[in-house]
Amino acid sequence: MINHVTKTIDLSTGNPDLKKQEIKTYFESTYAVDEKLYQLLNCDEAFYQRADPLRHPLIFYIGHTATFFINKLILAKLIDQRINPVFESIFAIGVDEMSWDDLNEQNYNWPSVSEIFDYRAKVKDVVLKLIEQTPLTLPIGWENPFWIILMGIEHERIHLETSSVLIRQLPLHLIKPLGFENICESKGQPPKNELIEVEGASVKMGKAYGHRFYGWDNEYGNFSEEVAAFKASKYLISNAEFLEFIVAEGYEKQEYWDNEGWAWRTYQKAKHPRFWRADNNRYLLRLVAHEIEMPWNWPVEINYLEAKAFANWQTSIKGATYRLPTEAEWYRIAEVSGINENNFHQTQANINLEKWSSPGPVDHHQHGQFFDVIGNVWQWTETPITGFPGFKVHPMYDDFSTPTFDGQHNMIKGGSWISTGNEDTWHARYAFRRHFYQHAGFRLVQSDNPLNIRNDVYETDEQVAQSCEINYGKSALNFKNFPVQLAEKCIELMKGRQNVNALDLNCDTGRAAFEMATHFDQVTGLDLSARFIRVATQMQEKGFIRYISKNENELVNYNDIQLSVLELQNKGNIKFLQADANNLKPIYCAYDLILAVNLIEELYAPDDFLKTIHERLNANGILVLGSTYNWEKNQIKKEHWPGGFKKDGEPFTALDSLKTLLSDKFVFIEPPFDIVLAKPKTAREHEVDISEITVWKLR
């Protein structure tokens, strides 16, 4: 039996010397239990079998968890010598079906099993020496060297579980149940499931930086969600309940599946869950190291797509709307069950390898009115994973969370019988592709409330991301933020005026509008591109945006920008709308100030715009224009050029043209001045524009 599996440790308090010993014990325990898992493989051949076509063979994972330590310690500059550069390359990446994962076996020359275990022993010595020699100060936060060691430990504990799922898919003749003999013996028919009422409430999620437990970056931040009342199944859905779906030909009826689910079912030719095996008139259940008669009172283990099809089937036969819980609803179930952050570790459950080395009956661990709110098997949710407001990427592991923020990875909550370490915590947030298998099942929710799914994926549109960086990113090349300078000028010009109504034409992703809204009564932001307006609207509605900016070559930065951190707020006095500045609706009028910067060079008829813009202003209204005067860039027809050519044989500049076009309605009230706009292409490459700013007052 596997034993001596410790829970994740408190990183905030205690004696530094004793804490070092605790970390050492935690590391040694983690290393030992991971290697114990691979003792299930009864021959070297098993290490080179691909249990899942979307995964590497097991030899990769036993090497990966060790090389992870070295690669992160090198990156953090805690060590400067590699042990085996070849291993630390081939075992570095390839765990989640991403575009950069190379699963072509022809590209790998796997080492022998003995070589890997020799390598692991050397890595262990390096880490132990580092623990011994590195000074420790408490609390241990992101910047602390021991955080990187904890990162390696918790990473290995994740793979303890995910590798056990792969071993569960290997042929049994390659497995010996050494250390996994302690499977649950309680089998039979499940109790009748029922729905329990859960009152609605505001649910708070996310944890503070500096929390006492180690956390992955996606756990941090602060998010509240209003959860309406719903009903949830008392027990996890059992094998017996899921059998009814199979008998009802649920796998053959497309109407129960969404498009993604039916495509998976068709491709796999699935007729039942992956861990089930049909044997004449009976079903057997494959565990990690055993195959047993189907325990009908255990929770079914399936992927999200199958769970969703089951819920749709229930909806069709019962006339009420059934689905899976959201992440917030899972927390609400936990709360009404008396489980919280402080007692999570003490709650009795089939988790952390403390009970069995298998699932068990759905009615053995009661939590309030519910059973198995935590433990036994993970629970699929309807929620695609994304970060909370305040999310920041840890610089030493920038691809842990953000690649999954793609709307294709759904959250699992609650942990399973083999979830250890960080997985066995209140704030744990793990997500997998919807067609993947884990030790995961589900419970049903019955609710007529609309399903509210946050779509906070990172903006990858290159032009939009560049606009986000210009508007909300760090100042480039020592130039002050461009839209902030524009807003400050507008605020200065309106000083002393009351009830100011301003229009930001070509508002981009909205920074200048937000800045002006802190001083003006009403601000309207217009832009021709819905791509930019969408981002500004998200910032307004949700208080944050996320985008990917280029760093260098294949490296990128993941940026999380919050309105509150910029000391801005949404006071309800901003409107963002899509509009063509060359064809504005009549409703866009009665403004005290119009800001139109880097706009006229994008219009198809800038001269027409300039001739009519006065109609949009109140008496004594102010027009702030800015332009690079590059008419050729957007191929504006020459007859619409406002200057920039020879007239009567003499240079006729854009400024000359502005004065000609505007002087009949405006007074030119101050000398023009330049503002530099540095447009980032990468972290070290910028395109620099110089906009000439002119200020005009309506006569």
C-alpha positions, 0 to 999 in steps of 0.5 A, a space after each residue: 500500500 502507498 503511504 506517507 503521502 503528505 498534504 501541501 505545506 504551510 509556507 507562511 509561518 514556522 521556524 525556518 530550520 524546521 520549515 526546511 526539514 518539512 520541505 525536504 520531507 515533502 520533496 522526498 515523499 513526492 519523489 518516492 510516491 511518483 517512482 512507486 507509481 511506475 513500479 506498477 509497470 512490470 517490464 521496460 517495454 511498458 515504459 515505451 507504450 503509448 497508452 493514449 495516442 494524444 500522449 507520450 509514452 510513460 518514459 516521457 513522464 517519469 523523465 519530465 517530472 525530474 527535468 522540470 526541476 532542473 529546467 526551472 532551477 536553471 531559469 531561476 538562476 538557482 543553479 548554473 550547471 545542467 545534469 544532462 542537456 539532452 534529457 532536459 530538452 527531450 523531456 521538457 515539453 509535450 503534455 497537453 495536445 498543444 500545437 507546440 507539442 511534438 508527439 512524432 515518435 520519429 523525433 525521439 530517441 528515448 533513453 533506457 529506463 535505467 538511464 532515466 532512474 539514474 538521472 532522477 537520482 542525480 536530480 534528487 541530489 541536486 534538489 536536496 543540496 539546494 534545500 540544505 544550502 539555500 537560506 530560507 526566510 518566511 513567508 515563502 512567496 513568488 520571489 523566494 527561491 524555495 517557491 521554485 522548489 515547491 513548484 517542482 514538487 507540486 508539478 510532480 504531484 500533478 503528474 502522479 495523478 495524470 500518469 496514473 490515468 495513462 497507466 490505467 489505459 495500458 494493457 493489464 499484462 504490462 501491469 503488476 498491482 504493487 502498492 495499489 492493492 488497497 482497492 475498495 471492496 464495497 460494491 453493490 447497487 447505489 441509493 436512489 439519487 435525488 435533487 437537493 435545493 441550494 439557495 442562491 448567494 454571492 460566491 467569492 473565488 480566488 485567493 490573495 497573493 501571499 496565501 499560506 499554501 502554494 498556488 498555481 498562477 490561475 488560483 490568484 485574483 478576486 472574483 465574485 459571482 452571483 449564483 441563483 438558486 439551483 438544485 443539485 444531485 445528492 450523489 455523484 452520478 453512479 455507474 448504475 445511473 449511467 448504464 441507463 443512458 447506455 441502455 437508452 442508446 444514448 451513444 447512438 442518438 446525436 440529439 443528446 450530443 453537442 457538435 464537439 461531443 458527437 464528433 468525438 463520439 463518432 471518431 472514437 466509435 464510443 459505446 460506453 465509457 473508456 474504463 468500461 469493458 463489455 464482456 458478454 452480458 456484463 461490464 467490467 471496470 478497469 482500475 489503475 492496476 486491476 479489472 473488476 466486476 462493475 461496481 454499480 454504486 461507484 461514481 461513473 468516470 467519463 469525459 465532459 462530453 459524455 457527461 454533457 450528453 447524459 445531462 441533455 438526455 435527462 433534460 429530454 426525458 424529464 422536461 426540466 433543464 439539466 446540466 453540470 455545475 459551474 465552478 461557482 456552483 461547485 463552491 456554493 455546494 461546498 459552502 452549504 455542505 459546511 466545507 470552506 477554506 479553513 476545514 478543507 484539509 480536515 474534511 473526511 473524503 476519499 482523497 490524498 490516497 488516504 482511503 483507497 487506491 480506487 474510487 468507492 461508493 457514492 454514499 460513503 462520505 457525507 458532507 452536509 446533505 451532499 456526498 463526495 463534494 470533495 474526493 472520490 473522483 473529480 467533478 466536471 463543470 460547465 466552466 472553461 478555465 480562465 484567470 480571475 481579475 488580478 491574474 498574473 503569469 508566474 515568470 518561471 512557468 509562463 505556460 502553465 495556465 495561459 495555454 488553457 485559457 482558450 475556451 477548450 479546457 473545462 474545469 474539474 473540481 473537488 479532487 479524486 482518490 489520488 489527488 495530493 498536494 495542491 490538488 487537495 486544496 480549496 483553491 485548486 483549479 485544474 482544467 482539461 480538454 473536454 474529450 480527455 479522461 481523468 479520474 473524473 465524474 460529475 453530479 447533475 444540476 437542475 436549473 432554468 437560469 441561463 448558463 453564464 460562461 465567462 469568456 476571458 480568453 487572451 486577446 491574440 489578434 495582433 493589431 488589437 493586442 498592439 492597441 492594448 499595449 499602446 493603451 494600457 501597457 508600459 510606456 515604451 522607449 521612455 515616451 509617456 503613454 500616448 492616450 494618457 497624454 491626449 486625455 490630460 490635454 483635453 482635461 486641461 482644456 476643459 478646466 473650469 467647465 461644468 457638465 462636460 460632454 466629450 467625444 473620443 473619435 477613433 477611441 481604439 481600445 478606450 484608454 483616453 476615454 476612461 481617463 477623460 471620464 474621471 473628469 467629465 460628466 459624459 464620454 462617448 468613444 467611437 471607433 470603426 472597428 468592432 474588434 477594438 470596441 469589444 475590448 474597450 467594452 470588456 474593460 468597462 463591463 468587467 474591469 479588466 482585459 487580457 492580451 498577448 504581446 510579442 516578446 521575442 521570436 516565439 516568446 510572448 508576454 501574457 498581460 492582465 490589465 485591471 481598470 482599478 490598478 490604473 486608478 480608473 473606474 467605470 462610473 457609468 458615464 462612458 459609452 463605447 459604440 461602433 461608428 464611421 467618422 466619415 458617416 456619423 449618425 445625427 445623434 452624435 452631437 452636442 459635445 463640448 470637446 471632440 478628440 480626433 487623433 490619428 483619425 483623418 489619415 484613416 478616413 476615405 474622405 478626411 476633407 469632408 470630415 473636417 468641413 462638417 465636424 463643427 456641426 457636432 460641437 456645442 458653442 465654444 466647443 473644442 476640437 483636438 486634432 492629431 495626425 501623422 498626415 500620412 495620406 498614402 498609407 491608407 491609399 486616400 484618393 488625392 482629391 481628398 488630401 488635406 494638404 501635403 502637396 504643391 499648390 500653385 507651385 508652392 508647398 501646401 502642408 497639412 497644417 496649411 490645409 487644416 487652417 483653410 478648412 477649419 478657419 471659417 468655423 474655428 479659432 486656432 487657439 495655440 501653437 501645434 505640438 508633437 506627441 510621439 507614439 511608439 507602437 510595439 512590434 516586439 519587446 525590442 522593436 517599435 514603430 514610431 509615429 509622431 502626431 502633430 496636435 492642433 487645438 481649435 475652438 468653435 467660433 
